[in-house]
Amino acid sequence: MIKLVKAIRLAVLATLVSGSVATAAGVKILKAGYGLLISRKYKRLEIQGKDVTDKVKDLISKGKEGIDSVTMNELFDGDPAPGQRKELRIVFLDRWRNRHRKTFQEGEMGELQKWILEQHGK
């Protein structure tokens, strides 16, 4: 029985190390929202604004460069809350399936650019 448990653990570890449970970029984006943070209840992310999950996935998969020369409103096709301070919140799994949150304030395009390139592996 102990040998079976060890074999299963080794198989799981090999799967994680090989990256077959992660995206090509090493992370899996679960959710991304751009707008006003309205609630953090029960460790859930609630953004009043836009769901930009697909856009963030696309930026990382392509290793998009040059986004630091545009605003977040331009990058995400409009201003979800005119006159309000907005943020981009990304919830993702790393290559070891640990859950993380990353937040970028409106105007932090250089930091967003750096993070996207790091996740892409550049």
Biopython code that builds the backbone (N, CA, C, O; Angstrom):
import numpy as np
from Bio.PDB.StructureBuilder import StructureBuilder

atoms = [
    (1, "MET", "N", (0.821, -1.199, 0.000)),
    (1, "MET", "CA", (0.000, 0.000, 0.000)),
    (1, "MET", "C", (0.863, 1.260, 0.000)),
    (1, "MET", "O", (0.550, 2.225, -0.698)),
    (2, "ILE", "N", (1.946, 1.258, 0.777)),
    (2, "ILE", "CA", (2.829, 2.416, 0.836)),
    (2, "ILE", "C", (3.486, 2.653, -0.526)),
    (2, "ILE", "O", (3.651, 3.797, -0.949)),
    (3, "LYS", "N", (3.862, 1.565, -1.211)),
    (3, "LYS", "CA", (4.474, 1.708, -2.534)),
    (3, "LYS", "C", (3.494, 2.323, -3.528)),
    (3, "LYS", "O", (3.887, 3.116, -4.383)),
    (4, "LEU", "N", (2.225, 1.959, -3.415)),
    (4, "LEU", "CA", (1.210, 2.512, -4.304)),
    (4, "LEU", "C", (1.048, 4.018, -4.074)),
    (4, "LEU", "O", (0.955, 4.789, -5.029)),
    (5, "VAL", "N", (1.015, 4.430, -2.807)),
    (5, "VAL", "CA", (0.888, 5.843, -2.474)),
    (5, "VAL", "C", (2.094, 6.621, -3.007)),
    (5, "VAL", "O", (1.937, 7.708, -3.562)),
    (6, "LYS", "N", (3.291, 6.065, -2.838)),
    (6, "LYS", "CA", (4.493, 6.717, -3.357)),
    (6, "LYS", "C", (4.454, 6.829, -4.878)),
    (6, "LYS", "O", (4.851, 7.849, -5.441)),
    (7, "ALA", "N", (3.979, 5.788, -5.533)),
    (7, "ALA", "CA", (3.894, 5.805, -6.994)),
    (7, "ALA", "C", (2.910, 6.872, -7.472)),
    (7, "ALA", "O", (3.162, 7.565, -8.458)),
    (8, "ILE", "N", (1.791, 6.995, -6.766)),
    (8, "ILE", "CA", (0.801, 8.016, -7.137)),
    (8, "ILE", "C", (1.380, 9.404, -6.934)),
    (8, "ILE", "O", (1.209, 10.279, -7.783)),
    (9, "ARG", "N", (2.067, 9.615, -5.811)),
    (9, "ARG", "CA", (2.682, 10.921, -5.550)),
    (9, "ARG", "C", (3.705, 11.274, -6.624)),
    (9, "ARG", "O", (3.759, 12.414, -7.087)),
    (10, "LEU", "N", (4.516, 10.292, -7.020)),
    (10, "LEU", "CA", (5.513, 10.528, -8.068)),
    (10, "LEU", "C", (4.840, 10.875, -9.394)),
    (10, "LEU", "O", (5.311, 11.751, -10.120)),
    (11, "ALA", "N", (3.744, 10.192, -9.708)),
    (11, "ALA", "CA", (3.032, 10.463, -10.956)),
    (11, "ALA", "C", (2.453, 11.879, -10.949)),
    (11, "ALA", "O", (2.531, 12.584, -11.955)),
    (12, "VAL", "N", (1.879, 12.293, -9.831)),
    (12, "VAL", "CA", (1.326, 13.643, -9.718)),
    (12, "VAL", "C", (2.436, 14.678, -9.836)),
    (12, "VAL", "O", (2.289, 15.674, -10.543)),
    (13, "LEU", "N", (3.543, 14.443, -9.146)),
    (13, "LEU", "CA", (4.670, 15.363, -9.213)),
    (13, "LEU", "C", (5.212, 15.460, -10.637)),
    (13, "LEU", "O", (5.517, 16.555, -11.109)),
    (14, "ALA", "N", (5.332, 14.346, -11.310)),
    (14, "ALA", "CA", (5.837, 14.349, -12.694)),
    (14, "ALA", "C", (4.900, 15.136, -13.606)),
    (14, "ALA", "O", (5.354, 15.850, -14.500)),
    (15, "THR", "N", (3.593, 15.005, -13.382)),
    (15, "THR", "CA", (2.620, 15.753, -14.179)),
    (15, "THR", "C", (2.770, 17.249, -13.950)),
    (15, "THR", "O", (2.746, 18.036, -14.897)),
    (16, "LEU", "N", (2.926, 17.639, -12.681)),
    (16, "LEU", "CA", (3.084, 19.056, -12.369)),
    (16, "LEU", "C", (4.364, 19.620, -12.945)),
    (16, "LEU", "O", (4.362, 20.718, -13.503)),
    (17, "VAL", "N", (5.453, 18.889, -12.819)),
    (17, "VAL", "CA", (6.743, 19.358, -13.314)),
    (17, "VAL", "C", (6.742, 19.450, -14.832)),
    (17, "VAL", "O", (7.348, 20.358, -15.402)),
    (18, "SER", "N", (6.067, 18.520, -15.485)),
    (18, "SER", "CA", (6.045, 18.538, -16.951)),
    (18, "SER", "C", (5.237, 19.697, -17.501)),
    (18, "SER", "O", (5.379, 20.064, -18.668)),
    (19, "GLY", "N", (4.387, 20.275, -16.659)),
    (19, "GLY", "CA", (3.605, 21.424, -17.097)),
    (19, "GLY", "C", (2.322, 21.068, -17.808)),
    (19, "GLY", "O", (1.668, 21.948, -18.369)),
    (20, "SER", "N", (1.940, 19.798, -17.801)),
    (20, "SER", "CA", (0.747, 19.419, -18.545)),
    (20, "SER", "C", (-0.541, 19.933, -17.922)),
    (20, "SER", "O", (-1.585, 19.933, -18.574)),
    (21, "VAL", "N", (-0.484, 20.372, -16.665)),
    (21, "VAL", "CA", (-1.684, 20.935, -16.050)),
    (21, "VAL", "C", (-1.667, 22.458, -16.100)),
    (21, "VAL", "O", (-2.630, 23.097, -15.676)),
    (22, "ALA", "N", (-0.621, 23.032, -16.596)),
    (22, "ALA", "CA", (-0.531, 24.490, -16.681)),
    (22, "ALA", "C", (-0.629, 24.908, -18.136)),
    (22, "ALA", "O", (-0.554, 24.073, -19.038)),
    (23, "THR", "N", (-0.796, 26.202, -18.361)),
    (23, "THR", "CA", (-0.815, 26.701, -19.727)),
    (23, "THR", "C", (0.619, 26.750, -20.249)),
    (23, "THR", "O", (1.575, 26.524, -19.507)),
    (24, "ALA", "N", (0.745, 27.045, -21.518)),
    (24, "ALA", "CA", (2.080, 27.159, -22.110)),
    (24, "ALA", "C", (2.895, 28.235, -21.416)),
    (24, "ALA", "O", (4.121, 28.145, -21.342)),
    (25, "ALA", "N", (2.222, 29.241, -20.914)),
    (25, "ALA", "CA", (2.916, 30.341, -20.264)),
    (25, "ALA", "C", (3.276, 30.022, -18.817)),
    (25, "ALA", "O", (3.988, 30.794, -18.175)),
    (26, "GLY", "N", (2.795, 28.896, -18.298)),
    (26, "GLY", "CA", (3.103, 28.528, -16.924)),
    (26, "GLY", "C", (2.050, 28.950, -15.930)),
    (26, "GLY", "O", (2.106, 28.529, -14.774)),
    (27, "VAL", "N", (1.096, 29.761, -16.330)),
    (27, "VAL", "CA", (0.015, 30.172, -15.441)),
    (27, "VAL", "C", (-1.321, 29.895, -16.128)),
    (27, "VAL", "O", (-1.412, 29.812, -17.352)),
    (28, "LYS", "N", (-2.333, 29.758, -15.310)),
    (28, "LYS", "CA", (-3.689, 29.621, -15.838)),
    (28, "LYS", "C", (-4.510, 30.770, -15.263)),
    (28, "LYS", "O", (-4.697, 30.855, -14.049)),
    (29, "ILE", "N", (-4.993, 31.637, -16.116)),
    (29, "ILE", "CA", (-5.796, 32.772, -15.689)),
    (29, "ILE", "C", (-7.206, 32.271, -15.385)),
    (29, "ILE", "O", (-7.868, 31.691, -16.245)),
    (30, "LEU", "N", (-7.653, 32.502, -14.154)),
    (30, "LEU", "CA", (-8.993, 32.093, -13.767)),
    (30, "LEU", "C", (-10.007, 33.203, -14.007)),
    (30, "LEU", "O", (-11.115, 32.961, -14.485)),
    (31, "LYS", "N", (-9.608, 34.427, -13.665)),
    (31, "LYS", "CA", (-10.515, 35.562, -13.800)),
    (31, "LYS", "C", (-9.710, 36.846, -13.841)),
    (31, "LYS", "O", (-8.694, 36.976, -13.159)),
    (32, "ALA", "N", (-10.166, 37.783, -14.635)),
    (32, "ALA", "CA", (-9.556, 39.115, -14.664)),
    (32, "ALA", "C", (-10.672, 40.124, -14.844)),
    (32, "ALA", "O", (-11.545, 39.966, -15.698)),
    (33, "GLY", "N", (-10.628, 41.158, -14.030)),
    (33, "GLY", "CA", (-11.634, 42.207, -14.109)),
    (33, "GLY", "C", (-10.984, 43.572, -14.064)),
    (33, "GLY", "O", (-9.990, 43.781, -13.367)),
    (34, "TYR", "N", (-11.553, 44.496, -14.812)),
    (34, "TYR", "CA", (-11.046, 45.866, -14.842)),
    (34, "TYR", "C", (-12.181, 46.798, -14.477)),
    (34, "TYR", "O", (-13.213, 46.821, -15.149)),
    (35, "GLY", "N", (-11.998, 47.564, -13.421)),
    (35, "GLY", "CA", (-13.022, 48.509, -12.996)),
    (35, "GLY", "C", (-12.860, 48.858, -11.538)),
    (35, "GLY", "O", (-11.741, 48.956, -11.033)),
    (36, "LEU", "N", (-13.983, 49.047, -10.855)),
    (36, "LEU", "CA", (-13.996, 49.406, -9.439)),
    (36, "LEU", "C", (-14.126, 48.135, -8.608)),
    (36, "LEU", "O", (-14.992, 47.302, -8.875)),
    (37, "LEU", "N", (-13.274, 47.987, -7.609)),
    (37, "LEU", "CA", (-13.401, 46.864, -6.687)),
    (37, "LEU", "C", (-14.559, 47.196, -5.747)),
    (37, "LEU", "O", (-14.502, 48.189, -5.022)),
    (38, "ILE", "N", (-15.605, 46.375, -5.755)),
    (38, "ILE", "CA", (-16.756, 46.669, -4.907)),
    (38, "ILE", "C", (-16.868, 45.734, -3.720)),
    (38, "ILE", "O", (-17.537, 46.070, -2.742)),
    (39, "SER", "N", (-16.233, 44.566, -3.771)),
    (39, "SER", "CA", (-16.360, 43.635, -2.658)),
    (39, "SER", "C", (-15.235, 42.618, -2.670)),
    (39, "SER", "O", (-14.718, 42.240, -3.721)),
    (40, "ARG", "N", (-14.874, 42.193, -1.485)),
    (40, "ARG", "CA", (-13.888, 41.132, -1.322)),
    (40, "ARG", "C", (-14.457, 40.060, -0.392)),
    (40, "ARG", "O", (-13.716, 39.468, 0.392)),
    (41, "LYS", "N", (-15.739, 39.812, -0.471)),
    (41, "LYS", "CA", (-16.419, 38.876, 0.416)),
    (41, "LYS", "C", (-15.945, 37.449, 0.180)),
    (41, "LYS", "O", (-15.811, 36.991, -0.955)),
    (42, "TYR", "N", (-15.702, 36.780, 1.262)),
    (42, "TYR", "CA", (-15.393, 35.349, 1.223)),
    (42, "TYR", "C", (-14.309, 35.005, 0.215)),
    (42, "TYR", "O", (-14.394, 34.003, -0.495)),
    (43, "LYS", "N", (-13.292, 35.849, 0.166)),
    (43, "LYS", "CA", (-12.140, 35.655, -0.718)),
    (43, "LYS", "C", (-12.517, 35.663, -2.195)),
    (43, "LYS", "O", (-11.749, 35.195, -3.035)),
    (44, "ARG", "N", (-13.691, 36.191, -2.513)),
    (44, "ARG", "CA", (-14.094, 36.294, -3.908)),
    (44, "ARG", "C", (-13.812, 37.690, -4.416)),
    (44, "ARG", "O", (-13.834, 38.668, -3.668)),
    (45, "LEU", "N", (-13.552, 37.754, -5.686)),
    (45, "LEU", "CA", (-13.255, 39.031, -6.331)),
    (45, "LEU", "C", (-14.501, 39.536, -7.041)),
    (45, "LEU", "O", (-15.029, 38.865, -7.928)),
    (46, "GLU", "N", (-14.970, 40.706, -6.658)),
    (46, "GLU", "CA", (-16.112, 41.298, -7.338)),
    (46, "GLU", "C", (-15.708, 42.673, -7.849)),
    (46, "GLU", "O", (-15.404, 43.580, -7.073)),
    (47, "ILE", "N", (-15.711, 42.803, -9.141)),
    (47, "ILE", "CA", (-15.339, 44.062, -9.794)),
    (47, "ILE", "C", (-16.565, 44.608, -10.510)),
    (47, "ILE", "O", (-17.232, 43.883, -11.248)),
    (48, "GLN", "N", (-16.861, 45.871, -10.296)),
    (48, "GLN", "CA", (-17.902, 46.526, -11.071)),
    (48, "GLN", "C", (-17.201, 47.113, -12.283)),
    (48, "GLN", "O", (-16.496, 48.117, -12.174)),
    (49, "GLY", "N", (-17.387, 46.507, -13.400)),
    (49, "GLY", "CA", (-16.700, 46.949, -14.605)),
    (49, "GLY", "C", (-16.753, 45.881, -15.669)),
    (49, "GLY", "O", (-17.820, 45.361, -15.992)),
    (50, "LYS", "N", (-15.593, 45.557, -16.213)),
    (50, "LYS", "CA", (-15.516, 44.642, -17.343)),
    (50, "LYS", "C", (-14.800, 43.348, -16.967)),
    (50, "LYS", "O", (-13.833, 43.347, -16.206)),
    (51, "ASP", "N", (-15.298, 42.258, -17.518)),
    (51, "ASP", "CA", (-14.574, 40.992, -17.432)),
    (51, "ASP", "C", (-13.571, 41.004, -18.588)),
    (51, "ASP", "O", (-13.960, 41.026, -19.756)),
    (52, "VAL", "N", (-12.283, 40.989, -18.255)),
    (52, "VAL", "CA", (-11.237, 41.051, -19.288)),
    (52, "VAL", "C", (-10.376, 39.787, -19.268)),
    (52, "VAL", "O", (-9.213, 39.807, -19.671)),
    (53, "THR", "N", (-10.962, 38.693, -18.794)),
    (53, "THR", "CA", (-10.230, 37.431, -18.666)),
    (53, "THR", "C", (-9.628, 36.997, -19.996)),
    (53, "THR", "O", (-8.439, 36.686, -20.067)),
    (54, "ASP", "N", (-10.435, 36.975, -21.040)),
    (54, "ASP", "CA", (-9.936, 36.525, -22.349)),
    (54, "ASP", "C", (-8.838, 37.435, -22.888)),
    (54, "ASP", "O", (-7.878, 36.959, -23.494)),
    (55, "LYS", "N", (-8.974, 38.729, -22.672)),
    (55, "LYS", "CA", (-7.962, 39.688, -23.144)),
    (55, "LYS", "C", (-6.621, 39.450, -22.433)),
    (55, "LYS", "O", (-5.569, 39.463, -23.073)),
    (56, "VAL", "N", (-6.661, 39.232, -21.102)),
    (56, "VAL", "CA", (-5.434, 38.990, -20.343)),
    (56, "VAL", "C", (-4.798, 37.665, -20.782)),
    (56, "VAL", "O", (-3.578, 37.591, -20.932)),
    (57, "LYS", "N", (-5.598, 36.634, -20.988)),
    (57, "LYS", "CA", (-5.079, 35.348, -21.475)),
    (57, "LYS", "C", (-4.365, 35.536, -22.813)),
    (57, "LYS", "O", (-3.285, 34.990, -23.039)),
    (58, "ASP", "N", (-4.986, 36.315, -23.690)),
    (58, "ASP", "CA", (-4.411, 36.569, -25.014)),
    (58, "ASP", "C", (-3.090, 37.330, -24.914)),
    (58, "ASP", "O", (-2.125, 37.002, -25.605)),
    (59, "LEU", "N", (-3.053, 38.344, -24.052)),
    (59, "LEU", "CA", (-1.823, 39.130, -23.882)),
    (59, "LEU", "C", (-0.668, 38.252, -23.407)),
    (59, "LEU", "O", (0.457, 38.380, -23.889)),
    (60, "ILE", "N", (-0.953, 37.357, -22.457)),
    (60, "ILE", "CA", (0.102, 36.489, -21.935)),
    (60, "ILE", "C", (0.524, 35.447, -22.959)),
    (60, "ILE", "O", (1.717, 35.199, -23.133)),
    (61, "SER", "N", (-0.446, 34.832, -23.643)),
    (61, "SER", "CA", (-0.090, 33.775, -24.598)),
    (61, "SER", "C", (0.769, 34.313, -25.740)),
    (61, "SER", "O", (1.609, 33.594, -26.279)),
    (62, "LYS", "N", (0.560, 35.574, -26.107)),
    (62, "LYS", "CA", (1.344, 36.176, -27.192)),
    (62, "LYS", "C", (2.592, 36.891, -26.683)),
    (62, "LYS", "O", (3.426, 37.312, -27.484)),
    (63, "GLY", "N", (2.736, 37.036, -25.349)),
    (63, "GLY", "CA", (3.870, 37.780, -24.822)),
    (63, "GLY", "C", (3.859, 39.206, -25.337)),
    (63, "GLY", "O", (4.897, 39.760, -25.700)),
    (64, "LYS", "N", (2.677, 39.788, -25.364)),
    (64, "LYS", "CA", (2.462, 41.102, -25.982)),
    (64, "LYS", "C", (3.391, 42.159, -25.414)),
    (64, "LYS", "O", (3.453, 42.351, -24.200)),
    (65, "GLU", "N", (4.106, 42.836, -26.280)),
    (65, "GLU", "CA", (4.981, 43.942, -25.896)),
    (65, "GLU", "C", (4.377, 45.251, -26.400)),
    (65, "GLU", "O", (3.555, 45.263, -27.317)),
    (66, "GLY", "N", (4.801, 46.344, -25.784)),
    (66, "GLY", "CA", (4.364, 47.660, -26.229)),
    (66, "GLY", "C", (3.083, 48.145, -25.592)),
    (66, "GLY", "O", (2.590, 49.216, -25.947)),
    (67, "ILE", "N", (2.524, 47.383, -24.655)),
    (67, "ILE", "CA", (1.275, 47.841, -24.042)),
    (67, "ILE", "C", (1.505, 48.965, -23.051)),
    (67, "ILE", "O", (0.558, 49.636, -22.641)),
    (68, "ASP", "N", (2.754, 49.176, -22.662)),
    (68, "ASP", "CA", (3.028, 50.252, -21.709)),
    (68, "ASP", "C", (2.901, 51.634, -22.349)),
    (68, "ASP", "O", (3.040, 52.649, -21.666)),
    (69, "SER", "N", (2.638, 51.676, -23.651)),
    (69, "SER", "CA", (2.478, 52.969, -24.324)),
    (69, "SER", "C", (1.005, 53.350, -24.494)),
    (69, "SER", "O", (0.697, 54.383, -25.089)),
    (70, "VAL", "N", (0.095, 52.521, -23.974)),
    (70, "VAL", "CA", (-1.336, 52.826, -24.036)),
    (70, "VAL", "C", (-1.901, 52.866, -22.614)),
    (70, "VAL", "O", (-1.234, 52.445, -21.669)),
    (71, "THR", "N", (-3.113, 53.364, -22.464)),
    (71, "THR", "CA", (-3.754, 53.368, -21.149)),
    (71, "THR", "C", (-4.546, 52.076, -20.980)),
    (71, "THR", "O", (-4.819, 51.370, -21.952)),
    (72, "MET", "N", (-4.912, 51.774, -19.737)),
    (72, "MET", "CA", (-5.736, 50.587, -19.497)),
    (72, "MET", "C", (-7.093, 50.720, -20.178)),
    (72, "MET", "O", (-7.646, 49.739, -20.674)),
    (73, "ASN", "N", (-7.625, 51.938, -20.198)),
    (73, "ASN", "CA", (-8.911, 52.153, -20.876)),
    (73, "ASN", "C", (-8.808, 51.808, -22.360)),
    (73, "ASN", "O", (-9.727, 51.218, -22.928)),
    (74, "GLU", "N", (-7.698, 52.174, -22.984)),
    (74, "GLU", "CA", (-7.491, 51.829, -24.400)),
    (74, "GLU", "C", (-7.278, 50.334, -24.566)),
    (74, "GLU", "O", (-7.822, 49.724, -25.487)),
    (75, "LEU", "N", (-6.494, 49.745, -23.683)),
    (75, "LEU", "CA", (-6.186, 48.317, -23.777)),
    (75, "LEU", "C", (-7.437, 47.465, -23.626)),
    (75, "LEU", "O", (-7.592, 46.452, -24.309)),
    (76, "PHE", "N", (-8.334, 47.881, -22.726)),
    (76, "PHE", "CA", (-9.529, 47.090, -22.443)),
    (76, "PHE", "C", (-10.797, 47.689, -23.055)),
    (76, "PHE", "O", (-11.903, 47.450, -22.571)),
    (77, "ASP", "N", (-10.624, 48.466, -24.119)),
    (77, "ASP", "CA", (-11.733, 48.953, -24.950)),
    (77, "ASP", "C", (-12.757, 49.807, -24.207)),
    (77, "ASP", "O", (-13.959, 49.558, -24.300)),
    (78, "GLY", "N", (-12.296, 50.789, -23.488)),
    (78, "GLY", "CA", (-13.215, 51.750, -22.889)),
    (78, "GLY", "C", (-13.064, 51.888, -21.390)),
    (78, "GLY", "O", (-12.420, 51.078, -20.724)),
    (79, "ASP", "N", (-13.678, 52.939, -20.884)),
    (79, "ASP", "CA", (-13.619, 53.273, -19.464)),
    (79, "ASP", "C", (-14.882, 52.758, -18.770)),
    (79, "ASP", "O", (-15.966, 53.289, -19.008)),
    (80, "PRO", "N", (-14.766, 51.737, -17.920)),
    (80, "PRO", "CA", (-15.955, 51.179, -17.273)),
    (80, "PRO", "C", (-16.530, 52.069, -16.166)),
    (80, "PRO", "O", (-17.669, 51.864, -15.745)),
    (81, "ALA", "N", (-15.770, 53.041, -15.696)),
    (81, "ALA", "CA", (-16.235, 53.921, -14.616)),
    (81, "ALA", "C", (-15.583, 55.297, -14.775)),
    (81, "ALA", "O", (-14.614, 55.603, -14.080)),
    (82, "PRO", "N", (-16.098, 56.119, -15.673)),
    (82, "PRO", "CA", (-15.499, 57.435, -15.908)),
    (82, "PRO", "C", (-15.393, 58.265, -14.627)),
    (82, "PRO", "O", (-16.328, 58.339, -13.830)),
    (83, "GLY", "N", (-14.228, 58.882, -14.458)),
    (83, "GLY", "CA", (-13.999, 59.740, -13.308)),
    (83, "GLY", "C", (-13.652, 59.007, -12.019)),
    (83, "GLY", "O", (-13.427, 59.648, -10.993)),
    (84, "GLN", "N", (-13.605, 57.691, -12.048)),
    (84, "GLN", "CA", (-13.287, 56.890, -10.870)),
    (84, "GLN", "C", (-11.930, 56.214, -11.047)),
    (84, "GLN", "O", (-11.520, 55.921, -12.170)),
    (85, "ARG", "N", (-11.238, 55.968, -9.938)),
    (85, "ARG", "CA", (-9.969, 55.251, -9.983)),
    (85, "ARG", "C", (-10.255, 53.760, -10.117)),
    (85, "ARG", "O", (-10.987, 53.176, -9.317)),
    (86, "LYS", "N", (-9.673, 53.167, -11.130)),
    (86, "LYS", "CA", (-9.943, 51.759, -11.430)),
    (86, "LYS", "C", (-8.710, 50.899, -11.181)),
    (86, "LYS", "O", (-7.602, 51.405, -11.001)),
    (87, "GLU", "N", (-8.930, 49.585, -11.175)),
    (87, "GLU", "CA", (-7.811, 48.655, -11.057)),
    (87, "GLU", "C", (-8.097, 47.407, -11.869)),
    (87, "GLU", "O", (-9.244, 47.065, -12.158)),
    (88, "LEU", "N", (-7.014, 46.746, -12.223)),
    (88, "LEU", "CA", (-7.079, 45.468, -12.912)),
    (88, "LEU", "C", (-6.746, 44.403, -11.877)),
    (88, "LEU", "O", (-5.685, 44.455, -11.254)),
    (89, "ARG", "N", (-7.635, 43.443, -11.687)),
    (89, "ARG", "CA", (-7.417, 42.347, -10.750)),
    (89, "ARG", "C", (-7.365, 41.050, -11.541)),
    (89, "ARG", "O", (-8.251, 40.759, -12.345)),
    (90, "ILE", "N", (-6.315, 40.277, -11.301)),
    (90, "ILE", "CA", (-6.141, 39.007, -11.998)),
    (90, "ILE", "C", (-6.023, 37.907, -10.957)),
    (90, "ILE", "O", (-5.220, 38.006, -10.029)),
    (91, "VAL", "N", (-6.824, 36.857, -11.111)),
    (91, "VAL", "CA", (-6.747, 35.682, -10.258)),
    (91, "VAL", "C", (-6.217, 34.559, -11.143)),
    (91, "VAL", "O", (-6.766, 34.292, -12.212)),
    (92, "PHE", "N", (-5.144, 33.901, -10.695)),
    (92, "PHE", "CA", (-4.521, 32.887, -11.542)),
    (92, "PHE", "C", (-3.915, 31.759, -10.717)),
    (92, "PHE", "O", (-3.689, 31.890, -9.514)),
    (93, "LEU", "N", (-3.659, 30.649, -11.402)),
    (93, "LEU", "CA", (-2.938, 29.521, -10.819)),
    (93, "LEU", "C", (-1.535, 29.516, -11.395)),
    (93, "LEU", "O", (-1.350, 29.708, -12.596)),
    (94, "ASP", "N", (-0.539, 29.293, -10.531)),
    (94, "ASP", "CA", (0.824, 29.173, -11.046)),
    (94, "ASP", "C", (1.039, 27.742, -11.550)),
    (94, "ASP", "O", (0.120, 26.923, -11.516)),
    (95, "ARG", "N", (2.232, 27.452, -12.007)),
    (95, "ARG", "CA", (2.497, 26.131, -12.587)),
    (95, "ARG", "C", (2.352, 24.999, -11.583)),
    (95, "ARG", "O", (2.253, 23.835, -11.972)),
    (96, "TRP", "N", (2.339, 25.330, -10.286)),
    (96, "TRP", "CA", (2.161, 24.312, -9.249)),
    (96, "TRP", "C", (0.734, 24.298, -8.717)),
    (96, "TRP", "O", (0.441, 23.662, -7.705)),
    (97, "ARG", "N", (-0.154, 25.014, -9.418)),
    (97, "ARG", "CA", (-1.581, 25.083, -9.108)),
    (97, "ARG", "C", (-1.892, 25.837, -7.817)),
    (97, "ARG", "O", (-2.939, 25.618, -7.207)),
    (98, "ASN", "N", (-0.988, 26.722, -7.400)),
    (98, "ASN", "CA", (-1.256, 27.607, -6.264)),
    (98, "ASN", "C", (-2.021, 28.814, -6.778)),
    (98, "ASN", "O", (-1.710, 29.347, -7.843)),
    (99, "ARG", "N", (-3.006, 29.237, -6.031)),
    (99, "ARG", "CA", (-3.857, 30.355, -6.432)),
    (99, "ARG", "C", (-3.239, 31.676, -5.980)),
    (99, "ARG", "O", (-2.759, 31.791, -4.852)),
    (100, "HIS", "N", (-3.256, 32.679, -6.873)),
    (100, "HIS", "CA", (-2.689, 34.000, -6.585)),
    (100, "HIS", "C", (-3.617, 35.084, -7.101)),
    (100, "HIS", "O", (-4.457, 34.850, -7.969)),
    (101, "ARG", "N", (-3.445, 36.277, -6.545)),
    (101, "ARG", "CA", (-4.110, 37.476, -7.050)),
    (101, "ARG", "C", (-3.048, 38.518, -7.351)),
    (101, "ARG", "O", (-2.077, 38.669, -6.609)),
    (102, "LYS", "N", (-3.239, 39.215, -8.421)),
    (102, "LYS", "CA", (-2.332, 40.294, -8.793)),
    (102, "LYS", "C", (-3.182, 41.515, -9.122)),
    (102, "LYS", "O", (-4.163, 41.424, -9.859)),
    (103, "THR", "N", (-2.792, 42.656, -8.564)),
    (103, "THR", "CA", (-3.555, 43.889, -8.765)),
    (103, "THR", "C", (-2.667, 44.953, -9.394)),
    (103, "THR", "O", (-1.519, 45.144, -8.992)),
    (104, "PHE", "N", (-3.217, 45.638, -10.384)),
    (104, "PHE", "CA", (-2.544, 46.761, -11.013)),
    (104, "PHE", "C", (-3.489, 47.952, -10.958)),
    (104, "PHE", "O", (-4.639, 47.863, -11.387)),
    (105, "GLN", "N", (-3.001, 49.059, -10.432)),
    (105, "GLN", "CA", (-3.792, 50.281, -10.399)),
    (105, "GLN", "C", (-3.804, 50.899, -11.791)),
    (105, "GLN", "O", (-2.881, 50.699, -12.581)),
    (106, "GLU", "N", (-4.852, 51.647, -12.077)),
    (106, "GLU", "CA", (-4.927, 52.360, -13.347)),
    (106, "GLU", "C", (-3.666, 53.212, -13.492)),
    (106, "GLU", "O", (-3.320, 53.967, -12.583)),
    (107, "GLY", "N", (-2.993, 53.098, -14.606)),
    (107, "GLY", "CA", (-1.768, 53.860, -14.826)),
    (107, "GLY", "C", (-0.497, 53.048, -14.619)),
    (107, "GLY", "O", (0.588, 53.525, -14.950)),
    (108, "GLU", "N", (-0.597, 51.855, -14.090)),
    (108, "GLU", "CA", (0.593, 51.021, -13.867)),
    (108, "GLU", "C", (0.866, 50.110, -15.064)),
    (108, "GLU", "O", (1.045, 48.902, -14.912)),
    (109, "MET", "N", (0.895, 50.699, -16.237)),
    (109, "MET", "CA", (1.072, 49.907, -17.460)),
    (109, "MET", "C", (2.461, 49.296, -17.562)),
    (109, "MET", "O", (2.614, 48.197, -18.094)),
    (110, "GLY", "N", (3.474, 49.990, -17.060)),
    (110, "GLY", "CA", (4.827, 49.434, -17.087)),
    (110, "GLY", "C", (4.921, 48.173, -16.246)),
    (110, "GLY", "O", (5.547, 47.196, -16.656)),
    (111, "GLU", "N", (4.302, 48.190, -15.070)),
    (111, "GLU", "CA", (4.292, 47.010, -14.201)),
    (111, "GLU", "C", (3.494, 45.871, -14.827)),
    (111, "GLU", "O", (3.894, 44.710, -14.738)),
    (112, "LEU", "N", (2.363, 46.200, -15.462)),
    (112, "LEU", "CA", (1.564, 45.184, -16.149)),
    (112, "LEU", "C", (2.367, 44.562, -17.289)),
    (112, "LEU", "O", (2.364, 43.344, -17.465)),
    (113, "GLN", "N", (3.054, 45.404, -18.062)),
    (113, "GLN", "CA", (3.885, 44.912, -19.170)),
    (113, "GLN", "C", (4.936, 43.936, -18.657)),
    (113, "GLN", "O", (5.121, 42.860, -19.226)),
    (114, "LYS", "N", (5.619, 44.309, -17.588)),
    (114, "LYS", "CA", (6.661, 43.459, -17.000)),
    (114, "LYS", "C", (6.083, 42.120, -16.540)),
    (114, "LYS", "O", (6.677, 41.073, -16.796)),
    (115, "TRP", "N", (4.941, 42.143, -15.870)),
    (115, "TRP", "CA", (4.321, 40.914, -15.370)),
    (115, "TRP", "C", (3.899, 40.004, -16.511)),
    (115, "TRP", "O", (4.101, 38.792, -16.446)),
    (116, "ILE", "N", (3.315, 40.579, -17.554)),
    (116, "ILE", "CA", (2.878, 39.777, -18.710)),
    (116, "ILE", "C", (4.069, 39.072, -19.351)),
    (116, "ILE", "O", (3.993, 37.884, -19.666)),
    (117, "LEU", "N", (5.157, 39.793, -19.542)),
    (117, "LEU", "CA", (6.347, 39.187, -20.145)),
    (117, "LEU", "C", (6.950, 38.117, -19.256)),
    (117, "LEU", "O", (7.433, 37.101, -19.757)),
    (118, "GLU", "N", (6.931, 38.327, -17.925)),
    (118, "GLU", "CA", (7.432, 37.303, -16.993)),
    (118, "GLU", "C", (6.591, 36.028, -17.095)),
    (118, "GLU", "O", (7.141, 34.927, -17.081)),
    (119, "GLN", "N", (5.265, 36.163, -17.198)),
    (119, "GLN", "CA", (4.399, 35.001, -17.268)),
    (119, "GLN", "C", (4.561, 34.280, -18.596)),
    (119, "GLN", "O", (4.429, 33.058, -18.674)),
    (120, "HIS", "N", (4.847, 35.044, -19.632)),
    (120, "HIS", "CA", (5.065, 34.439, -20.949)),
    (120, "HIS", "C", (6.389, 33.716, -21.035)),
    (120, "HIS", "O", (6.560, 32.819, -21.861)),
    (121, "GLY", "N", (7.332, 34.101, -20.182)),
    (121, "GLY", "CA", (8.636, 33.456, -20.190)),
    (121, "GLY", "C", (9.688, 34.219, -20.950)),
    (121, "GLY", "O", (10.740, 33.665, -21.269)),
    (122, "LYS", "N", (9.434, 35.478, -21.251)),
    (122, "LYS", "CA", (10.420, 36.279, -21.996)),
    (122, "LYS", "C", (11.416, 36.891, -21.037)),
    (122, "LYS", "O", (12.327, 37.601, -21.462)),
]
sb = StructureBuilder()
sb.init_structure("model")
sb.init_model(0)
sb.init_chain("A")
sb.init_seg("    ")
for serial, (resi, resn, name, xyz) in enumerate(atoms, 1):
    if name == "N":
        sb.init_residue(resn, " ", resi, " ")
    sb.init_atom(name, np.array(xyz, "f"), 0.0, 1.0, " ", f" {name:<3s}", serial, name[0])
structure = sb.get_structure()
